[in-house]
């Protein structure tokens, strides 16, 4: 399976990290890795690309993400 490189951006700090995944990786795994990487509290976060929200229960493929795409991680205004 071909590796897909995604940029995950922390909207609170402006920092970003590159993550290598495959098309079957669940978005929840990406979210969990980002929260752990930046030592964020376990409060709820949203992921979006452009103006589109990404569901944590979907896969990279389901979300139509491709090599080089960016995901923005932002706190959920409604909390967890």
N, C-alpha and C positions, 0 to 999 in steps of 0.2 A: 504494500500500500504506500502511495506517495505521501511524503511529509508535506504538511502545509504550515508555513510560518505566518503567525499572526502577531501584530503589535497590540499589546494590551496597555491602555493608557489609564492612569489613575487621575481622575478629574479633580481630586482634592489637592494633589501635590504637583500635578503636571508631569510626573515621572512616567516613564513607559518601560515596558519589558517585552522582549521577543519571546514567543512561546511556539514550540514546534509540536504540532498535533497531527492527527489524521482525520479523514472525513467522518469517521464513526465516533470521534470523541464527543462526549456530551458537554454542552455548554456549562453545566453545573461543575464539571471537573475543572474547566478553565477558571470559573469563578472561585472555586475553592483554592486553587493554586495561587491565584492573584491575591486573595485575602491572606493566605499564609505567607507569600513572598513579601508583602508589604507590612506584615504584622498588624493587620487591621483588626478591629474588634469584630465580633461575629454578628453585628447588626446587618440588616438586610441591604443588599446592593442590587442595582439594576445594571444590565449590560445593553449597550446600544451600538449600532453602527449607522453612521449618518443620522437620519431621523427615525430609524426603525429600531424598536425594542426587540431584544433577543430573548427567547424563552429558555430558561435553564434546563428544561426537560428535553429540549431538542438537541440534535447532533449538529456538528459543524456543517455537514452536508445539507441537513434540513433547513438550516438558516441561510444557505446559499453563499457561505463564506469561501473565499479563494485565497491562494497564496498571496501574501502581501497586504491583506485587508487589515483594518484597524478596528479594535473594539474599545469603546469607552466604558469604564467602570465608574458608576456614580452612586452615591447613597440614595436609597429609596426614600422619598419624602414621606411616605406613609409608614415607614419603619417595617419591622418584621413581625 
